[in-house]
Amino acid sequence: MSEIKNTPFTPKHVALGAKMVPFAGYNMPVSYTGINDEHQAVRTNAGVFDVSHMGEFMLKGADALDLIQRVTSNDASKLTAGKAQYSCLPNAEGGIVDDLLVYCIEENKVYMLVVNASNIEKDWNWISQHNTKGVEMHNISDKTCLLAIQGPNATGMLQPLTDIDIINLKYYTFAKGTFAGVPNVLISATGYTGAGGIEIYFEDKDGAAEKIWDALFATGGPKGLKPIGLGARDTLRLEMGFCLYGNDIDDRTSPLEAGLGWITKFTKDFTARDIIEKTKAAGVTQKLVGFEMIDKGIPRHDYEIRNAAGEVIGRVTSGTQSPSLQKAIGLGYVKTPYAALGSEIFITVRDKQLKAQVVKVPFLG
């Protein structure tokens, strides 16, 4: 095992008494004051997540867009400078290498790809393998800091820290400028919580990480801004029905099974396009669905899903007690006939068959 890495903010987390855990090769905060408390802070006000463990690749050159188009499922030619899109990297069999964000820095020339922390090396190797036209590639993951400031009050709270109009920054757009006195910060109206807010990317030069962290809490702290751990990040994303790589999607799941047909564009050529197109024509045999528990019990990753006759029809991929809804919810793959809204399914929890119902996602209406 390689040595566990710290982010530039690790001393801050430790000083704040965060419960630290190893995650994707990094020493990360799972919670500070408790998952429910942190979850509600983001849903109702604002919170800061250190997500500097995520991976960032810069792709530059005349063929940068061509490479992105060939390795991703979404249509990146639609992106203009200052826009971002959600996409995935299909593998040769039509499964998913990873899901990612594509940022257009300069149209047709400069792009940033943001990938999952646990997949940095795998994604880099996969994209490099397809780089047959000499696109300039830089893995800037280790020198890039990423903070997500999420919640309905996040942008209003932080507007005094920048001249960029972050309050009116449209969803999935971004701007570059000075933030908290630090130049060249990329401010993006994206996030993994469904609660609104921004994500900021910057290099930790001349103490920038500490400067930004301290400015965030000096400005936002009196208004209730809180540091948030990975535990609440997971409950927040699950309430929105957002997929987590390694749980809800992986190398064996098709984007169509996962409900990601909207980021799969057959108007261009990409890896395994023919396989995924055939799957679309034939129809998927399983689908990722959201469900709510009717009987008391918490669904967990890999629990079996059965029908009323007791036959195994799928498995749970993510599950939790929803802090916002005060009920147990989950995501899981079920055979297509059981994927209709209102379908009754049963989750195997400690040898008991607990009743659940397929519901619409996001769980938060």
Steps between C-alpha positions, in 0.01 A plus 500: 500500500628846412521754779176676583486859371381812675330798336623854581196525731573191713646706790181710499278188521706353783501830691119512468473152652383325184475122498760407237490188281707368208307555176633447145857520628440821695451585865151654487244637750189282524322725753548789742186550709303203363358405161141612567608840632737557206241377248237745627755784498551449124130451419392809692801733501857426378795269556857449376632166373868433440496293180863561407543123460314516166703470178553774239651456153575782255469415129643751254548533126320493167383141556397535866128509417537206259654287778227599749231420244644152441536403867187660653132424447363855508544751217781735605479690168198679651724659764611861464762668720368529857267199478528155656317171448450169677615198301643151529787299354356181347727194491540263204210280623259791554552521878623813677870574564394807701259791508651847473455872435635659181588872524554703183771755582566602140274371224653218292838547672509478881287276723511382860366157593403440864499132597440292811784474750514120501520490119772758427762253377248278322340795317836653409616170348170452315501848344874479422442171318258681265725804455617407151531857370746645750266706716694671781388339827583617852396325820462796739320302773772525765539877473130588467289587804123463476248631751124460454298768676145370481159610621224751419684786673853415378532748214345794684723431798818492289427775249710753699810285432499553121415747223353216294119497520471157661140555611386501136745239371284256302503127584790320327679821402820639648723807509862562587620786718617613843337342805592602856800685359628189318533541119412243232226319694248305290152549651245249376123483557510123549480262795397158625228598747209646302496786752655766275833670551842498335820302470836677489822367342837657570869422544646516851762761415627749760271363770184534284326202666526640850413851380180381326392267783546773761318758283205263446447459873577861588228609256257207527560380855292776666218406258510131591739360237624160622770253397340180365638146475465218249221336703253783434625529141377144450155553657454828308586346160282195570192716571554645149544156343852591381713196412814416697769321300583161647152473654232590245711493184816309410680315220211253468205743491372657180423875507153405370435265794615774736253754358781694333354487149482882516882521495534236227487670158487280191552805275878438515738206515639389836632186672249211488239718332379201291463280811309767694282577196411130468410494870273798446327333205453171686404661831684458829440193715562687826457858616632714782200611707437701813300341780362589841476250782146428618607255774752623757861435405797660323600370155875464446731448203474147351189392693280276285175630351220242457147486366191391695570137403844523660698490175815713482433782248789734575729658757527820701780733387456784754280546805460719805260658747415829325555790744264726299217249456542311828459170315727233357575532128718323250611446142527159342489303178187293442380294204315735263147364571540614863632848416162674456409767756295352783639146455516306826843351569662337803844570642680218681617647832646250750308207346171692508310614189412864560244670278599798287352693209657633180471881500600792282846650535614747617348396830473867595218641289 
